[in-house]
Amino acid sequence: GAQIIDLMMLVIDVTKGMQTQSAECLVIGQIACQKMVVVLNKIDLLPEGKRQSAIEKMTKKMQKTLENTKFCGCPIVAVAAKPGGPEAPESENPLGVSELIEVLKSQAYLPSRDPLGHFLMAVDHCFSIKGQGTVMTGTILSGSVSLGDNVEIPALKVTKKVKSMQMFHTPVTYAMQGDRVGICVTQFDPKLLERGLICTPESLHTIHAAIISLRKIQYFRGALQTKAKFHITVGHETVMGRVMFFSPAPADFNEEIQENVFDFEKDYLYQEEYLSKDSNSSEENKENDQAEVQLPRQQWALLEFEKPVTCPKLCLVIGSKLDTDIHANTCRLAFHGVLLQGMEDKNYTETFLPKLKVYKLKHKEGQVERVMDDYSVIGRSLFKKETNIQIFVGLKVQLSTGEDGIIDGGFGQSGKFKIRIPDGLKPDTKMLLTVASKKKSKAGKGDTTKEDESSKNDSAQPVTISLLFKRYVFDTQKKMIQS
């Protein structure tokens, strides 16, 4: 509903200031609205002697709150809409309302409207008129509609002809984007459509999952984690959905933001959570490296809905935790974004997701057991005993001493394996490994003190083996890819 507002009025109880709900209204306003006026209400509850200073104090407080929002510097008006409260006699005149009307007049503007494109209307009321048909009232979000046009009610999967239309009790033959209109069509049960969308036939799609570009809402406390469930508001409905976050590959973190498109040719990096200054993954990086943590300019999520939703392309998406206690002093709105790509196929996991190239980086570490010759070593601890080493044959590895190697195959039955070193072992590496294995064999002859010493030396500087590869999350064959 917030998408149909051109000028927003945020009403604040002057005795209480910003409440959780006012903050949420402000957040939604920032996402879906361009202009705002703040109204401080109930000034009659302030003692007359201190009224002016209390109003000034609250005005300053509100100005401070709005400083970092798009509504910075917006008008703030103090009123008492009903002095004395609901029980007060009607003869009590409202305070400040005429000033408010003047402010609204000064803030009012003619929004730009476009009659082109598909007709789409948000219906917020539906009722039947005997002998006439069923009337749907609401706001036209895009396009236009004329008498005699066919309109689709996607939720009911029916198409109906427009019999008559009214705007503010006046019959009309045409209405366009931004108009409030009542549209009368042939009879159907109004209980079936309390609210929803109606449109040009076949212009909306019903989707089971979607890719969105998104931003975290700064007031939401806590991380946005992959696999978490959120209430997803999209089109004209709210459904439960599970999220998976992903970002550009690290080399593309600074790439220009791509508005309203998604590129399926690119590789994307899977994220356990949405990356922000306060996320865990960036905390870890901070500890490892005091440098400023680099965040991607754009991030995306895969949304999987618990039940299909009908919505236009590129529509606004809001993710919330609406099961949070309403009395808790916390923002329930978690993120907002734009729907870039919907998945209409029920079997999207097989037909669509394999096109989405989101990868995880895998890192395995093992140790060199011993040297075989100048061009090969035996490794251990990289794989479990039961691993089929055959699938890793041909993958590149690197020794901690700098040599590049290739996994050549298994060695024995205990998960050990052979590594070929195409450029040969460095003399220093060979010496290091020969010394280590000599100590081991000596220690093996029952000299316990030597064994302790040798394990000390051995653990002081083992030669480790690093295996790095990518695996695509939706690749059914689970292939391992190395650049």
N, C-alpha and C positions, 0 to 999 in steps of 0.2 A: 504493500500500500504506500510505502514511503516514496515509491518511484513516480507518483502522480502529483507530488507537491512542488510548486515553483517557488513559494516563499513560506518559510517555516516560522512558527511562533513557538518559542520554548517558554512554557509557563513555570515559574519557580515560586514556591512558598517563601516569602521574604523572611519568615521566622525560622525556617529550617535550612535554606540554601540548597545547594546541589545534593540530590538524593541519588541512590543507585540508578533508579529508573530515569531520572533526568539525564544522567551521564550516558545511559544507553541510547536515549533519544538523540543526544548530541552526536554520538558515534554514528548512528544511522543517518543523521542529517549530513554529516561530513561525507558519507559514502554516496548518498542519493540526492542531495539538495545543494543549491548554489547560494541562497540568501537566507538570512535569519534575523529575527527580532526577538530580544529577550524581554519577557514580561514578568516583573516582580509583583506577585499578587498578595492579597490579604494585608495590605498596609494598615487597614483599620485595627488590626490586632496589636499594632505598636502604640505605646503610650504617646499622646500628642506631643508632649515636651521633647521626647527623644526620637520622634519619628524621622525627622529629616536626617539626623546623623546616622541612624540605623540604616536608612535607605542608601545613603552615600557609602557607608561601610560595605553593604552587600553589593552595591554597584561596582566598587573597586575590586571586590573579591571575584565577581563574575568576569570583569575585564581581565583579571590575572588568569582565570581558568581558560578563557578563550584565546589567550595570547598566542599559543602554539597551534591554533586551529585555523581553518580557512575562514572562520567567522570573526577573526580578530578585528576589533573596532566596530562591531555591529551595534545598532541602537539598543539601549536598555531603558525600558519605561516602567514606572511604578504605578500600580493601580489597586483598587479594591473593587472587584467586580460586583460583590454583593455585601456591602458593609453590614456588619452585625450577623452575618451567616444566614443559613436557610430560613431560620425562624423570624428574622427581622421583617418589619412591615414593608410593604412595597413602596411606601413613600420615601424610603431611604434612597438617596441618589448615589449611583456609583461614583467612585473617585478616580480621576485620571483617565477615564475611558475616552473622553473626547481627544485628549492628547495622544492616546494610543492610535485612534482613528487617523489623526493627522500624520503620525509616523508611518502607518501602513500605507497611506496615500503616497507619501514621499518615497517609500520603498517599492511600491508596485511598479511593474514594468511589463512590457508586451513581449512574452517569450517567443522565440522563433519556432514556427510550426511548419511541418512538411507533410503535404497530403500524399506524397509518393510512397511507393513500397506497399508491401502486404498490409492488409487491415488486421489490426490486433487490438482487442479491447479487454481490459481487466473488469470483470463483472463483480460487483460487491453486493448485489441485491437481486432477488428473482421472485416474481409473484405472478399469479394468473388473474386475468380480468374476464369475467363471464361474457361469453359471446364474442370476445375479441381475440384471445390467445394468451400466450405467456410473454411477460415483459422482463427483459434483463436490463438493469441500469448499471452504469459504470463509466469509466474514463477511457477514451481511445488513446492507446499508447503509440500506435503508428498507423500510417495510411489513412484511408477514408472509406466511408460506406454510403450507399444511396438506396433509396426505395427500390424494392424488387431484387436487390443483390442476394446471392446465396451466402450464408455464413455457416461455418462449421463450429459445432460444440465438441471439441476433441474428447472431453471427459466422457461424453455419452456416445461418442462415435456416430453422431448424426449431423446432417446438413439441413438447414431450414432457410425458408425465404423470408426476407424482411418485409412485413406487411405494412407497418407504420412506424414512425419515430417521433419522439418529442424531446425538446430541450427546454428545461424550466417551464413545463406545462404548455409550451408552444409547439404545434406540429411543424416538422421540418422534413425536407426531402433529401438532405445531405448533411453529413457531419464528418469532421476530420480530426487529426491528431490534437490532443489537448482538450477536446470537447467532452463535457458531461452529457450523456445522452441515455434515453430509455428506448430500447429497440423491442418492438413487438413482433413475435413470430408465431407460426401455427402452434397449437396447443402441445405442451408436454408438461410432465409433473414438475413444478418448480422446486419441490423438495430434493430433486435429483441434482440441482445446481444452485447451492446457496451462494457460492462464489467460485471464480475460476476464470479461464480465458476463452474468448471466442475469436474466430479469425477467418481470413480467406481460406476456402477449402484446401486442405493438404499443405498449408504453409508452415505448420508447426510440426515438430517431430517428438515422438515419445522415446525416451532414452533410458537405458539401464545403467549406464556409466558415462563419465565425462572426463575430459582433460580440461583443467582450468589454470589460468595464471593467477597468482594470488599474493596478498600481503597480509602479514599478521596485524591484528589491531593492537596498538601499543598498550592499551589499558588492560589487555587480557593477561592475567597472571598465570605463569606456568608455561611449559613447553607445548608445542603442537607436535604430537608424536605420530609417526607412521603406524598404521593398523588401528589407531584410535577411532572411536565413533563420534560423530558430531550430528547435530540437527542441521540439515542443509536446507536453506530457504532459496528456492529457485523458481522462476516463473511466478506462479501465484500459489505455491504450496510449500510445505515444510515436511521433509522426510528424513529418516535416519540414513546416514551414509558413512562408509569407512574410507579413510584417506591413506594415500601413499605419496610422500613428498619426494620430489627430485629436483635437481639443479642442473645448470650447464656443466659440462666437463670442466675441471679446474682451470684449464688453459683459456676457457671462454667466459670466465667469471665477469670480466669487464665489458663483454660484448654489448652493443646497443640493445635496448629493450625493443622486442618485436611486439608491436601493438596488434591485438586481435587476430594473430595468426599463430599456428604451431607447425614447426618444421619436423616432419617425420624422418627426414634424411639424417638428422644429427644424432650424436650419442649424448645421453644424459646420465648423470651420476645419481644413483639411488641415495637417499638420505634417511637416516633413522628418525630424523625430526626436521622441521622447518628451521633453516639456519638464520639465527638472529644474534644480536650482541649478547643476549643472555642465555643462548642455548648451550647444552652440555658439550657438544662437539667443539664449539669455539672456546669453551672454558679450558678443555684439555689442551687445545693448541696454545692458549695463553701460558699455561704452565710450562709447556715445552719450549716456548719461544715468546719472549717478551714483546716481540713486534706486534703491530696492529693486526688484528685478525681480519683477513680479507673475506668479504661476503659477496655472493653473486648479486648482480643488479636485478635479476629476475629469477623467480622460482615458480615451480608448477606443482600440481597435485593431480593424482588420478582419484576420482570420486567413484565409489561403487554404491549405488542406491539399493536400499532394502526393498523398495517397490518402485516401478518405473515412474518417471515424471514427464509431463508434457510442457515444453518451453520453447521460446524462440532461440535462434543462434545468438551468440555474443550477449547473452543476458547476464544480469547481475547475479552473483552468488554470494550468500552470506552463511558462514559456518558458526554455530553457537553451541554452547553447553546449556540448554534450557532446563536441564534437570538440576542445575545448581540452585540452592536455596535462595528464593527471591529476597529474603531478608538479610542474606549475607552481603556485606559491603564489597561486592566484587562484580566486575564486568563479565557478563555471560557471552558476549559476542567475541569470537576468537579470530576470525579472518574474513576477508572479503576478496572477491575476484571476478573474473570474466570467464564465462563458459566458451571455450575455444572450439571444442570438438565433442559432439555427443556420439554415443554408441547405441544405435537403434537395434542391433541384432542381439537377441536374448543370449546367444552363444558367443558373446563378444570375447570371452577369454580365449576361445580357439580361433575365431575369425579375425579379430581386430588387434588384440593385445600383442601378438607376436611382431606387429609392425612397430611397436613402441620400443625404441632402443635404449632402455634404461639398464645400466650395468652396475654391478657391485665389484669393488676391487678386492681381490683375494690375496693374502700374503701368508705363505707358509715358510717356516724355518726349520732347518735340520743341521746336522754336523757332518764334517768329513770324518769317516772312520779310519781310513788309511789310504796310502798311495798304492796304485797298482803298477803304473809306469809313468813316464814323463807326460803322457797325454791322457791319463785317466785315473780317477779316484773312486773309492767306494764311499757312499753316503748312508747315513742312518737318521732316524727320528723325524723324517719329513712326512712319512706316511704311516698310517696304522698298518698293523700286520695283515689285516684282511683286505686292504685297498688293492684294487686291480691297477698295478703300476703301468700296465700296458697303455692305458688311456692318457698317461702323462708323457709317454715316450715322444721325444722330439721337442719338448718344451725347453725354453732357455732358463738357465739359473745363473746366479752370480755367487762367487765365493767372497767371504769377507776380506780376503787378501787381494781382491780385484779381478781375478780371472773370470772370464765368461765360459760357461759350460753348457752342455746339452744332455738331457736325461737319455741314457742309452738303453735302459731296460732294468729289470729286476735282478737281484743278486741273492741267491739262496731263498729261504722260505720266511725269513723274519722281517720282511718289509724293507730290507736294505736294497740299494740300487747302485747302478754304475753310472758315472758321469764322464762324458768325453770332453776334454779340454782342447778345442781345435788349435789354439795358439800355444799350447804346452804350458806346463806349470812353471812359475818363476822359481829360480834356485832357492830364494828365501823361504818360499812356501814349502818347497820340497823338504828343506832342512827342518823347518818347524814341525812338519808332519812326521818326519822320520824320527826326530828326537822324541816326540810325544809317543809314538808307537813303541820305541825302544823301552821307554820308561814303563809303559804298560806291560810289555812282555817280561821285564825284570820283576815288576811288581807281582806279576802272575806266578813267580816262582816261590811264593810263600813269604816274602820279606815284607811284613805288615807295615813297618815304619816307612819303608820305601813306597809302599802302596799309598799310604796317606799323603806322602810328599808328592808322588806322581799325580794323584788326583787333584792336589792343590795346583800343581803346575798346569795340569791338563785343563782344569776349569779356568785358570787364569787367562789362557789364550787359546780356546779351541777355534778351529777354522769353521765358520758357519756357512750354511748354504741358504740363499734366499731364492724363493720361487714366487714371482709376481705374475698374476694374470687377471683378466676381466672375465666376468660371466654375466651374460644378459639375463635379467630377471624373468623375462617371458619367453626365453628360448626353450622350446620343448626338449631339444637334444642336449641342453646344458653344456654346450661347447665351451672350452677354455680358450680365450683369445689373448694373444700377446702382440704388442705393437712391434 
